[in-house]
Amino acid sequence: MSTAPSRRLQALAADAPPSSPEQQAFDTLHRRIDAQRALLAEWQAAIDAYEQRYAREVLPLLTQYRGLHIDLLDRLDHAASGGLRLGRTDARALHELIVDIADSLLLGEDDAERRAALHSLRARYADEPELPEAPAATDDPDALLRRLEAEREAAEAARAAQRAAHRREAAARKKQRAPEALEASQSLRAVYRQLVSALHPDREPDPGERQRKTVLMQHVNEAYAAQRLTDLLQLQQSIAEADTRRAAQSGDLPAERLAAYNRLLADQLAALQREVRELEADFKARHHLNPHGRLKPGTLGEHLRVEQAKLTNGIREMQREARLLDDPAYLKQWVKAQRRMARHLHDEDD
């Protein structure tokens, strides 16, 4: 019984003229743009949720994990400084391990005092001197005083120049503010009038279209009252896109106009795709993820859970290890095991 209406629809569709290539491309581009916009919004929402959870759940674990490494470094420093008797080979392996841990801690250390302490500790056990982070100061007191005085004078001159520049900029802004404010107000009013002219519901005979325009006019009035020009421009663009789509679907647009629209839509699609790629690449770089790895917005939550589980397990293992390392006999065996592991990794690299 339900097949008769379906057959009638198929017959009507068969009688309808086929879409032109330009019309088909227009429809396809619109679908792809809508999908790309949805994907961009999905990425933005997923990354925002990830960053919030990362700050709340993962950063405290990273701080704890780093603290355990600092404790381990202190323990190994005490052992290497005479708290544990080791053979020459094991002692050298312990020194290399201390240097490696200090280097890893330096990568994430921003505090100048703690960086200096790590550099000092590293220097005691490194076979080769570390490259300095900054040029060493001269030992000549007079030269040092002259350099400091020159730096002070240069800094004061720079600050004076900056203050003068700020005063000039403030004066220029004050001079430009009045005409700029007037121009902005005129632009806002012009866009508002165009939207009112296009959307006024009292001029629309179709009830459904009148209801749609009534809702849109509410948004327009709210944006105008709040002086939000960007919202008005976005509404204007959305309405223009909808009108263009309806005109294209009704066949009112010539092929040349459709082809021109298609070129613009293709550029818009490429820009959206580029924005999604850049958003994903920036997220991967910020969290040290494989830049070539496959990642989807829906998998970010699972990725965060995996990272959290790894950190939790690593913390438990280090806490267990710390208790065992209180035993000097275990500490000796642990150093030997670390030396064998380092040698094995070195052999694999060769």
MITI-942470 format. One record per residue: residue number from 1; residue in one letter; x, y, z of N, C-alpha, C in turn. Coordinates in steps of 0.2 Angstrom, whole numbers. Atoms other than C-alpha are relative to their C-alpha. Example, Ala and Ser with C-alpha at 12.3 -4.5 7.8 and 13.67 -1.06 7.14 Angstrom:
// residues 2
(kolba 1,a,(4,-6,0),(62,-22,39),(4,6,0))
(kolba 2,s,(-4,-6,-1),(68,-5,36),(-4,5,3))
END
This chain:
// residues 350
(kolba 1,m,(4,-6,0),(0,0,0),(4,6,0))
(kolba 2,s,(-4,-6,-1),(14,12,4),(5,1,-6))
(kolba 3,t,(-5,-1,6),(23,9,-13),(-3,5,-5))
(kolba 4,a,(3,-4,5),(10,19,-23),(3,7,0))
(kolba 5,p,(-3,-6,-1),(16,36,-16),(7,0,-2))
(kolba 6,s,(-7,0,1),(34,31,-18),(1,0,-8))
(kolba 7,r,(-1,0,8),(31,27,-37),(-2,6,-3))
(kolba 8,r,(2,-6,3),(22,43,-40),(6,5,1))
(kolba 9,l,(-6,-4,-1),(37,52,-32),(6,-1,-5))
(kolba 10,q,(-5,1,5),(49,43,-43),(-2,2,-7))
(kolba 11,a,(2,-2,7),(39,47,-58),(1,7,-1))
(kolba 12,l,(-1,-7,1),(39,65,-54),(7,2,0))
(kolba 13,a,(-7,-2,1),(58,65,-51),(3,-2,-7))
(kolba 14,a,(-2,2,6),(60,56,-67),(-2,5,-5))
(kolba 15,d,(2,-5,5),(50,70,-76),(4,6,1))
(kolba 16,a,(-3,-7,-1),(60,84,-68),(7,0,-4))
(kolba 17,p,(-6,-1,5),(74,91,-79),(7,-2,5))
(kolba 18,p,(-6,1,-4),(92,85,-73),(3,6,1))
(kolba 19,s,(-4,-6,-2),(103,97,-64),(6,1,-5))
(kolba 20,s,(-5,-1,4),(116,105,-74),(7,-1,4))
(kolba 21,p,(-7,2,-3),(135,101,-70),(1,6,5))
(kolba 22,e,(-1,-6,-5),(136,119,-62),(-4,-1,6))
(kolba 23,q,(4,0,-6),(121,116,-51),(2,-6,4))
(kolba 24,q,(-2,5,-4),(127,99,-46),(7,2,4))
(kolba 25,a,(-6,-2,-4),(144,106,-41),(-2,5,5))
(kolba 26,f,(3,-4,-5),(135,120,-32),(-2,-3,6))
(kolba 27,d,(3,4,-5),(125,108,-22),(6,-4,4))
(kolba 28,t,(-6,4,-3),(141,97,-18),(4,4,4))
(kolba 29,l,(-4,-5,-3),(151,112,-13),(-3,2,7))
(kolba 30,h,(3,-2,-6),(138,118,-1),(-1,-6,5))
(kolba 31,r,(0,6,-5),(136,100,7),(7,-1,3))
(kolba 32,r,(-7,1,-3),(155,99,9),(2,6,5))
(kolba 33,i,(-1,-6,-5),(156,117,17),(-4,-1,6))
(kolba 34,d,(4,2,-6),(142,112,29),(4,-5,4))
(kolba 35,a,(-3,6,-4),(151,96,34),(7,3,3))
(kolba 36,q,(-6,-2,-2),(168,105,35),(-1,5,6))
(kolba 37,r,(2,-5,-5),(160,119,46),(-1,-4,7))
(kolba 38,a,(2,4,-5),(153,105,57),(6,-3,3))
(kolba 39,l,(-6,4,-2),(170,96,58),(4,5,4))
(kolba 40,l,(-4,-5,-3),(179,113,63),(-3,1,7))
(kolba 41,a,(3,-1,-7),(166,116,77),(1,-6,5))
(kolba 42,e,(-1,6,-4),(168,98,83),(7,0,3))
(kolba 43,w,(-7,0,-3),(187,100,84),(1,5,5))
(kolba 44,q,(-1,-6,-5),(186,117,93),(-3,-3,7))
(kolba 45,a,(3,2,-6),(174,109,106),(4,-5,3))
(kolba 46,a,(-4,6,-3),(184,93,108),(7,3,3))
(kolba 47,i,(-6,-3,-2),(200,103,110),(-1,4,7))
(kolba 48,d,(2,-4,-6),(192,115,123),(-1,-5,6))
(kolba 49,a,(1,5,-6),(186,100,133),(6,-3,2))
(kolba 50,y,(-7,3,-2),(203,92,132),(4,4,4))
(kolba 51,e,(-4,-5,-4),(212,107,138),(-2,1,7))
(kolba 52,q,(2,-1,-7),(201,109,153),(1,-6,4))
(kolba 53,r,(-1,6,-4),(202,91,158),(8,-1,1))
(kolba 54,y,(-7,1,0),(221,91,154),(3,4,6))
(kolba 55,a,(-3,-4,-5),(224,106,166),(-3,-3,7))
(kolba 56,r,(3,2,-6),(212,98,179),(3,-7,3))
(kolba 57,e,(-1,7,-2),(217,80,179),(8,-2,-2))
(kolba 58,v,(-6,2,2),(234,78,170),(6,4,3))
(kolba 59,l,(-6,-4,-3),(245,93,175),(2,-2,7))
(kolba 60,p,(-2,2,-7),(244,88,194),(4,-6,0))
(kolba 61,l,(-4,6,0),(250,71,189),(7,1,-3))
(kolba 62,l,(-6,-2,3),(264,78,178),(5,3,6))
(kolba 63,t,(-3,-3,-5),(269,89,193),(3,-5,5))
(kolba 64,q,(-2,5,-5),(269,74,205),(6,-4,-3))
(kolba 65,y,(-5,4,3),(279,64,192),(7,3,0))
(kolba 66,r,(-6,-3,0),(292,77,190),(3,1,7))
(kolba 67,g,(-3,0,-7),(294,79,209),(3,-7,2))
(kolba 68,l,(-3,7,-1),(297,60,210),(7,0,-3))
(kolba 69,h,(-6,0,4),(311,62,197),(5,5,4))
(kolba 70,i,(-5,-5,-4),(319,77,208),(2,-4,6))
(kolba 71,d,(-2,4,-6),(318,65,223),(5,-5,-2))
(kolba 72,l,(-5,6,2),(327,51,213),(7,3,-1))
(kolba 73,l,(-6,-4,2),(340,64,207),(4,1,7))
(kolba 74,d,(-4,-1,-6),(344,69,225),(2,-6,3))
(kolba 75,r,(-3,6,-3),(345,51,231),(6,-3,-4))
(kolba 76,l,(-6,3,3),(357,46,217),(6,5,1))
(kolba 77,d,(-5,-5,-1),(367,62,220),(3,-2,7))
(kolba 78,h,(-3,2,-6),(369,57,238),(4,-7,0))
(kolba 79,a,(-4,6,1),(374,39,233),(7,1,-4))
(kolba 80,a,(-6,-2,4),(387,46,220),(5,4,4))
(kolba 81,s,(-5,-4,-4),(394,58,233),(3,-4,6))
(kolba 82,g,(-4,4,-5),(400,44,244),(-5,-4,5))
(kolba 83,g,(5,4,-4),(384,37,251),(0,-7,-2))
(kolba 84,l,(0,7,3),(387,21,241),(6,-2,-3))
(kolba 85,r,(-7,2,3),(403,12,237),(-2,-4,-6))
(kolba 86,l,(1,3,6),(403,7,219),(7,-1,-4))
(kolba 87,g,(-6,1,4),(416,0,207),(0,6,-6))
(kolba 88,r,(-1,-6,5),(423,12,193),(-6,0,-5))
(kolba 89,t,(5,1,6),(411,5,179),(-7,2,3))
(kolba 90,d,(7,-1,-3),(395,6,190),(0,8,2))
(kolba 91,a,(0,-7,-2),(400,23,197),(0,5,-6))
(kolba 92,r,(1,-4,6),(402,30,179),(-7,-1,-3))
(kolba 93,a,(7,1,3),(385,23,174),(-4,4,5))
(kolba 94,l,(4,-4,-4),(378,31,189),(0,8,-1))
(kolba 95,h,(-1,-7,2),(386,48,184),(-4,2,-6))
(kolba 96,e,(3,-1,6),(379,46,167),(-8,1,1))
(kolba 97,l,(8,0,-2),(361,42,174),(-2,7,3))
(kolba 98,i,(2,-6,-3),(362,58,185),(0,6,-5))
(kolba 99,v,(0,-5,5),(367,69,170),(-6,-1,-5))
(kolba 100,d,(5,1,5),(353,61,159),(-7,3,4))
(kolba 101,i,(5,-3,-4),(340,65,173),(0,7,1))
(kolba 102,a,(0,-7,-1),(346,82,176),(-2,4,-7))
(kolba 103,d,(2,-3,6),(345,86,157),(-8,-1,-1))
(kolba 104,s,(7,1,1),(327,79,156),(-4,5,5))
(kolba 105,l,(3,-5,-4),(322,90,171),(1,7,-2))
(kolba 106,l,(-2,-6,3),(331,105,163),(-5,2,-5))
(kolba 107,l,(5,-1,6),(319,104,148),(-6,3,2))
(kolba 108,g,(6,-3,-2),(304,108,158),(0,5,6))
(kolba 109,e,(-1,-4,-6),(311,120,171),(1,7,-2))
(kolba 110,d,(0,-7,1),(308,139,170),(3,4,5))
(kolba 111,d,(-2,-3,-6),(313,144,187),(8,1,-1))
(kolba 112,a,(-8,-1,1),(331,152,186),(4,-3,5))
(kolba 113,e,(-4,2,-6),(336,147,203),(1,-8,0))
(kolba 114,r,(0,7,1),(331,129,200),(4,-3,-6))
(kolba 115,r,(-4,1,6),(339,129,183),(8,0,2))
(kolba 116,a,(-7,-1,-2),(355,135,191),(3,-6,4))
(kolba 117,a,(-2,6,-4),(355,121,204),(1,-6,-4))
(kolba 118,l,(-1,6,5),(352,108,190),(6,0,-4))
(kolba 119,h,(-6,-1,4),(366,115,180),(6,-2,4))
(kolba 120,s,(-6,1,-4),(378,114,195),(0,-7,2))
(kolba 121,l,(0,8,-1),(373,96,199),(2,-4,-6))
(kolba 122,r,(-2,3,6),(375,91,181),(8,1,-1))
(kolba 123,a,(-7,-1,1),(392,99,180),(5,-4,4))
(kolba 124,r,(-5,5,-5),(399,88,195),(0,-7,-3))
(kolba 125,y,(0,7,3),(395,72,185),(1,-1,-7))
(kolba 126,a,(-1,1,7),(397,76,167),(7,-1,-2))
(kolba 127,d,(-7,1,2),(413,70,158),(2,6,-4))
(kolba 128,e,(-2,-6,4),(413,86,147),(-4,6,3))
(kolba 129,p,(4,-6,-2),(408,104,152),(-6,1,-4))
(kolba 130,e,(6,-2,4),(391,110,147),(1,6,-3))
(kolba 131,l,(0,-7,3),(389,124,135),(-4,5,4))
(kolba 132,p,(3,-5,-4),(385,140,144),(-6,2,-3))
(kolba 133,e,(7,-3,3),(367,147,142),(1,7,-2))
(kolba 134,a,(-1,-7,1),(374,164,142),(7,2,1))
(kolba 135,p,(-7,-2,-1),(391,173,140),(2,1,7))
(kolba 136,a,(-2,-1,-7),(401,173,156),(2,7,1))
(kolba 137,a,(-1,-7,-2),(403,189,165),(8,1,1))
(kolba 138,t,(-7,-1,-1),(421,197,165),(2,0,8))
(kolba 139,d,(-2,-1,-7),(431,196,181),(2,7,2))
(kolba 140,d,(-2,-7,-2),(436,214,180),(-5,4,3))
(kolba 141,p,(5,-4,-4),(426,224,193),(-2,6,-4))
(kolba 142,d,(1,-6,3),(428,240,184),(-4,-1,-7))
(kolba 143,a,(3,1,6),(423,233,167),(-7,-2,1))
(kolba 144,l,(7,2,-1),(408,225,175),(-4,6,2))
(kolba 145,l,(4,-6,-2),(403,242,183),(-2,4,-6))
(kolba 146,r,(1,-4,6),(405,250,166),(-6,-3,-4))
(kolba 147,r,(6,4,4),(394,237,157),(-6,1,4))
(kolba 148,l,(6,-1,-4),(381,238,171),(-3,7,-1))
(kolba 149,e,(2,-7,0),(380,257,170),(-2,1,-8))
(kolba 150,a,(2,-1,7),(379,256,151),(-6,-3,-2))
(kolba 151,e,(7,3,1),(365,244,151),(-5,4,4))
(kolba 152,r,(5,-4,-3),(356,255,164),(-2,6,-4))
(kolba 153,e,(1,-6,4),(358,270,153),(-4,-2,-6))
(kolba 154,a,(4,3,6),(352,260,138),(-7,-1,1))
(kolba 155,a,(7,1,-2),(337,254,147),(-4,6,1))
(kolba 156,e,(4,-6,-2),(332,271,153),(-1,4,-7))
(kolba 157,a,(2,-3,7),(334,278,135),(-5,-4,-4))
(kolba 158,a,(6,4,4),(323,264,128),(-6,1,4))
(kolba 159,r,(6,-1,-4),(310,267,142),(-2,7,-2))
(kolba 160,a,(2,-7,2),(310,286,138),(-2,0,-7))
(kolba 161,a,(3,1,7),(308,282,119),(-6,-3,0))
(kolba 162,q,(7,4,0),(294,270,123),(-5,5,2))
(kolba 163,r,(5,-4,-3),(285,283,134),(-2,6,-5))
(kolba 164,a,(1,-5,5),(287,296,120),(-4,-3,-6))
(kolba 165,a,(4,3,5),(280,284,107),(-7,-1,2))
(kolba 166,h,(6,1,-2),(266,280,118),(-4,6,0))
(kolba 167,r,(4,-6,0),(261,298,120),(-2,2,-7))
(kolba 168,r,(2,-2,7),(262,301,101),(-6,-5,-2))
(kolba 169,e,(5,5,2),(251,285,99),(-7,2,3))
(kolba 170,a,(6,-2,-4),(239,291,112),(-3,6,-3))
(kolba 171,a,(3,-6,3),(237,308,104),(-3,-1,-7))
(kolba 172,a,(3,1,7),(235,301,86),(-7,-4,1))
(kolba 173,r,(6,3,-1),(222,289,93),(-6,4,2))
(kolba 174,k,(5,-5,-2),(213,303,101),(-3,4,-6))
(kolba 175,k,(2,-4,6),(213,313,85),(-5,-4,-5))
(kolba 176,q,(4,4,5),(206,298,75),(-6,-3,3))
(kolba 177,r,(5,3,-3),(194,292,88),(-7,2,-3))
(kolba 178,a,(7,-2,2),(179,303,83),(-2,-2,-7))
(kolba 179,p,(2,2,7),(179,300,64),(-1,-7,0))
(kolba 180,e,(1,8,0),(182,281,67),(-6,-2,4))
(kolba 181,a,(6,2,-4),(168,280,80),(-6,2,-5))
(kolba 182,l,(6,-1,5),(156,289,67),(0,-4,-5))
(kolba 183,e,(0,5,6),(162,278,53),(-3,-7,2))
(kolba 184,a,(2,7,-3),(159,262,64),(-8,0,1))
(kolba 185,s,(7,-1,-1),(142,269,69),(-4,0,-7))
(kolba 186,q,(3,0,6),(137,272,51),(0,-7,-4))
(kolba 187,s,(0,7,3),(143,255,45),(-5,-5,3))
(kolba 188,l,(5,4,-4),(133,247,59),(-7,1,-3))
(kolba 189,r,(7,-2,2),(117,257,54),(-1,-2,-7))
(kolba 190,a,(1,2,7),(120,253,35),(-2,-7,0))
(kolba 191,v,(1,7,0),(121,234,38),(-7,-1,3))
(kolba 192,y,(6,1,-4),(106,235,50),(-6,2,-5))
(kolba 193,r,(6,-2,4),(95,244,37),(0,-5,-6))
(kolba 194,q,(0,5,6),(100,232,23),(-4,-7,3))
(kolba 195,l,(3,6,-2),(95,217,34),(-8,1,2))
(kolba 196,v,(7,-2,-1),(78,226,39),(-4,0,-6))
(kolba 197,s,(4,0,7),(74,229,21),(-1,-7,-3))
(kolba 198,a,(0,6,2),(78,211,17),(-5,-5,4))
(kolba 199,l,(3,5,-5),(69,203,32),(-6,2,3))
(kolba 200,h,(6,-2,-4),(54,213,37),(-5,-4,-1))
(kolba 201,p,(5,6,1),(41,200,40),(-7,3,-2))
(kolba 202,d,(7,-3,3),(26,212,36),(0,0,-7))
(kolba 203,r,(0,0,7),(31,212,18),(0,-7,-3))
(kolba 204,e,(0,7,2),(31,193,17),(-7,-3,0))
(kolba 205,p,(6,3,1),(15,185,10),(-1,-7,3))
(kolba 206,d,(0,7,-2),(20,167,14),(1,-1,8))
(kolba 207,p,(0,1,-7),(16,162,32),(6,-3,3))
(kolba 208,g,(-6,4,-2),(31,150,34),(6,5,0))
(kolba 209,e,(-6,-5,1),(43,163,27),(0,6,5))
(kolba 210,r,(1,-5,-5),(35,176,38),(3,-2,7))
(kolba 211,q,(-3,2,-6),(39,166,53),(7,0,1))
(kolba 212,r,(-8,0,0),(57,163,48),(3,7,0))
(kolba 213,k,(-3,-7,0),(60,181,45),(-1,4,6))
(kolba 214,t,(1,-3,-6),(52,186,61),(5,-2,5))
(kolba 215,v,(-5,2,-5),(64,175,71),(7,3,-2))
(kolba 216,l,(-6,-3,2),(79,182,60),(0,7,2))
(kolba 217,m,(0,-7,-2),(73,200,64),(1,1,7))
(kolba 218,q,(-2,0,-7),(74,196,82),(7,0,2))
(kolba 219,h,(-7,1,-1),(92,191,81),(3,7,-3))
(kolba 220,v,(-3,-7,3),(96,207,70),(-1,5,5))
(kolba 221,n,(1,-5,-5),(88,218,83),(4,0,6))
(kolba 222,e,(-4,1,-6),(97,210,97),(7,2,-1))
(kolba 223,a,(-7,-2,2),(114,212,88),(1,7,-1))
(kolba 224,y,(0,-7,1),(110,230,83),(0,4,7))
(kolba 225,a,(1,-4,-7),(105,235,101),(7,-1,4))
(kolba 226,a,(-6,1,-3),(121,227,107),(6,3,-3))
(kolba 227,q,(-5,-3,4),(131,236,94),(5,-5,-3))
(kolba 228,r,(-4,6,2),(138,219,88),(0,0,-8))
(kolba 229,l,(0,0,7),(143,223,70),(2,-7,-3))
(kolba 230,t,(-1,6,2),(151,206,68),(-6,-5,-1))
(kolba 231,d,(6,4,0),(135,197,72),(-5,2,-6))
(kolba 232,l,(4,-3,6),(126,208,59),(2,-3,-6))
(kolba 233,l,(-3,2,6),(138,204,46),(0,-8,-1))
(kolba 234,q,(1,7,0),(137,185,50),(-7,-1,-2))
(kolba 235,l,(7,1,2),(118,186,48),(-1,2,-7))
(kolba 236,q,(0,-2,7),(120,195,32),(3,-5,-5))
(kolba 237,q,(-3,5,4),(131,182,25),(-4,-6,0))
(kolba 238,s,(4,6,0),(120,168,31),(-6,1,-4))
(kolba 239,i,(6,-2,4),(105,176,23),(2,0,-7))
(kolba 240,a,(-2,0,7),(114,179,7),(2,-7,-3))
(kolba 241,e,(-1,7,2),(120,161,6),(-6,-4,-1))
(kolba 242,a,(7,3,1),(102,155,9),(-3,2,-6))
(kolba 243,d,(4,-2,6),(95,166,-4),(4,-3,-7))
(kolba 244,t,(-4,2,6),(109,161,-17),(-2,-8,-1))
(kolba 245,r,(2,8,1),(105,142,-13),(-7,-1,-3))
(kolba 246,r,(6,0,3),(87,145,-16),(-1,2,-7))
(kolba 247,a,(1,-2,7),(89,154,-32),(4,-5,-4))
(kolba 248,a,(-3,5,4),(101,141,-38),(-4,-7,-1))
(kolba 249,q,(5,6,1),(89,127,-34),(-6,1,-4))
(kolba 250,s,(6,-1,4),(75,135,-42),(2,2,-8))
(kolba 251,g,(-2,-1,7),(85,138,-58),(0,7,-2))
(kolba 252,d,(0,-8,2),(85,157,-58),(7,2,-1))
(kolba 253,l,(-7,-2,1),(104,158,-59),(3,-2,-6))
(kolba 254,p,(-3,3,7),(112,157,-76),(7,-4,2))
(kolba 255,a,(-6,4,-1),(127,145,-78),(6,4,1))
(kolba 256,e,(-6,-4,-2),(140,159,-78),(0,2,7))
(kolba 257,r,(0,-3,-7),(134,166,-62),(1,-6,5))
(kolba 258,l,(-2,6,-4),(134,148,-54),(7,-2,0))
(kolba 259,a,(-7,2,1),(151,145,-61),(5,5,5))
(kolba 260,a,(-3,-5,-4),(157,161,-52),(-1,-2,7))
(kolba 261,y,(1,2,-7),(149,156,-36),(4,-6,2))
(kolba 262,n,(-4,6,-2),(157,139,-37),(7,1,1))
(kolba 263,r,(-7,-1,-1),(174,146,-38),(1,3,7))
(kolba 264,l,(-1,-2,-7),(171,156,-22),(-2,-5,5))
(kolba 265,l,(2,6,-5),(163,141,-13),(6,-4,0))
(kolba 266,a,(-6,4,0),(179,131,-18),(5,3,4))
(kolba 267,d,(-5,-3,-4),(190,144,-11),(-2,0,8))
(kolba 268,q,(2,0,-7),(179,145,5),(1,-7,3))
(kolba 269,l,(-1,6,-3),(180,126,7),(7,-2,1))
(kolba 270,a,(-7,1,-1),(199,126,5),(2,3,6))
(kolba 271,a,(-2,-4,-6),(200,139,18),(-2,-4,6))
(kolba 272,l,(2,4,-6),(190,129,30),(4,-7,1))
(kolba 273,q,(-4,6,-1),(200,113,27),(7,2,2))
(kolba 274,r,(-7,-3,-3),(216,123,30),(-1,1,7))
(kolba 275,e,(1,-1,-7),(209,129,46),(0,-6,5))
(kolba 276,v,(0,6,-4),(205,112,52),(7,-3,1))
(kolba 277,r,(-6,3,0),(222,105,47),(5,4,5))
(kolba 278,e,(-5,-4,-4),(231,120,56),(-2,-1,8))
(kolba 279,l,(2,1,-7),(220,117,72),(2,-6,2))
(kolba 280,e,(-2,7,-2),(224,99,72),(8,0,1))
(kolba 281,a,(-7,0,0),(243,102,69),(2,4,6))
(kolba 282,d,(-2,-4,-6),(244,115,83),(-2,-4,6))
(kolba 283,f,(2,4,-6),(235,104,95),(6,-6,1))
(kolba 284,k,(-5,6,0),(248,89,91),(6,3,2))
(kolba 285,a,(-7,-3,-2),(263,101,93),(0,2,7))
(kolba 286,r,(0,-2,-7),(257,108,109),(0,-6,5))
(kolba 287,h,(0,5,-5),(255,91,117),(5,-6,-2))
(kolba 288,h,(-6,4,2),(270,83,108),(-3,-7,-3))
(kolba 289,l,(2,6,3),(260,70,98),(3,0,-7))
(kolba 290,n,(-3,1,6),(265,62,82),(-4,4,-5))
(kolba 291,p,(4,-4,5),(261,75,68),(-3,-3,-5))
(kolba 292,h,(2,3,5),(258,62,56),(-5,-6,2))
(kolba 293,g,(4,5,-2),(247,51,67),(-7,2,-1))
(kolba 294,r,(7,-1,1),(228,49,64),(-3,2,6))
(kolba 295,l,(3,-3,-6),(218,59,76),(-7,3,-2))
(kolba 296,k,(7,-3,1),(199,63,77),(-2,3,6))
(kolba 297,p,(3,-4,-6),(189,75,88),(-3,-5,5))
(kolba 298,g,(3,5,-4),(180,60,95),(4,-4,4))
(kolba 299,t,(-5,4,-4),(196,51,101),(4,4,5))
(kolba 300,l,(-4,-4,-5),(203,65,111),(-1,-2,7))
(kolba 301,g,(2,2,-7),(194,60,127),(4,-7,2))
(kolba 302,e,(-3,6,-1),(201,42,125),(8,1,1))
(kolba 303,h,(-8,-1,0),(219,48,121),(2,3,7))
(kolba 304,l,(-2,-3,-6),(218,59,137),(0,-6,6))
(kolba 305,r,(1,6,-6),(212,43,148),(7,-4,-1))
(kolba 306,v,(-6,5,0),(227,33,141),(6,4,3))
(kolba 307,e,(-5,-4,-3),(239,47,145),(0,0,8))
(kolba 308,q,(1,-1,-7),(232,49,162),(2,-7,4))
(kolba 309,a,(-1,6,-3),(233,30,165),(8,-2,0))
(kolba 310,k,(-7,1,1),(251,30,159),(4,3,6))
(kolba 311,l,(-3,-4,-5),(256,44,171),(-1,-3,7))
(kolba 312,t,(1,3,-7),(247,35,186),(4,-6,1))
(kolba 313,n,(-4,6,-1),(256,19,183),(7,2,1))
(kolba 314,g,(-7,-2,-1),(272,28,181),(2,3,7))
(kolba 315,i,(-1,-3,-7),(270,37,198),(0,-6,5))
(kolba 316,r,(0,5,-5),(265,21,207),(7,-4,-1))
(kolba 317,e,(-7,4,1),(281,12,199),(5,4,4))
(kolba 318,m,(-5,-3,-3),(292,26,205),(0,1,7))
(kolba 319,q,(1,0,-7),(285,27,222),(2,-7,3))
(kolba 320,r,(-2,7,-2),(287,8,224),(8,0,-1))
(kolba 321,e,(-7,0,1),(305,10,217),(4,4,5))
(kolba 322,a,(-3,-4,-5),(309,24,229),(0,-3,7))
(kolba 323,r,(0,4,-6),(304,13,244),(6,-5,0))
(kolba 324,l,(-5,5,0),(316,-1,238),(7,3,0))
(kolba 325,l,(-6,-3,1),(330,11,234),(3,2,7))
(kolba 326,d,(-2,-2,-7),(331,15,253),(5,-6,2))
(kolba 327,d,(-4,6,-2),(340,-2,254),(7,1,-4))
(kolba 328,p,(-6,-1,4),(359,1,249),(1,-6,-5))
(kolba 329,a,(-1,6,5),(360,-17,242),(-4,0,-6))
(kolba 330,y,(5,0,6),(345,-15,231),(2,6,-5))
(kolba 331,l,(-2,-5,4),(352,2,225),(6,-2,-4))
(kolba 332,k,(-5,2,4),(368,-6,220),(-2,-4,-6))
(kolba 333,q,(2,4,5),(359,-19,210),(-4,4,-5))
(kolba 334,w,(3,-4,4),(348,-6,203),(4,4,-5))
(kolba 335,v,(-5,-4,5),(363,4,196),(3,-5,-5))
(kolba 336,k,(-3,5,5),(370,-12,188),(-5,-1,-5))
(kolba 337,a,(6,1,5),(353,-15,180),(0,6,-5))
(kolba 338,q,(0,-6,5),(353,3,173),(6,0,-5))
(kolba 339,r,(-5,0,4),(370,1,167),(0,-5,-6))
(kolba 340,r,(1,6,5),(366,-16,158),(-5,3,-5))
(kolba 341,m,(5,-2,5),(350,-8,150),(3,6,-4))
(kolba 342,a,(-3,-5,4),(360,7,144),(5,-3,-5))
(kolba 343,r,(-4,3,5),(373,-4,136),(-4,-4,-5))
(kolba 344,h,(5,3,5),(359,-14,128),(-3,5,-5))
(kolba 345,l,(3,-5,4),(351,1,121),(5,3,-5))
(kolba 346,h,(-5,-2,5),(368,7,114),(2,-5,-5))
(kolba 347,d,(-1,5,5),(371,-9,106),(-5,0,-6))
(kolba 348,e,(6,0,5),(354,-8,97),(1,5,-5))
(kolba 349,d,(-1,-6,4),(358,9,91),(5,-1,-5))
(kolba 350,d,(-5,1,5),(374,3,83),(-2,-5,-5))
END
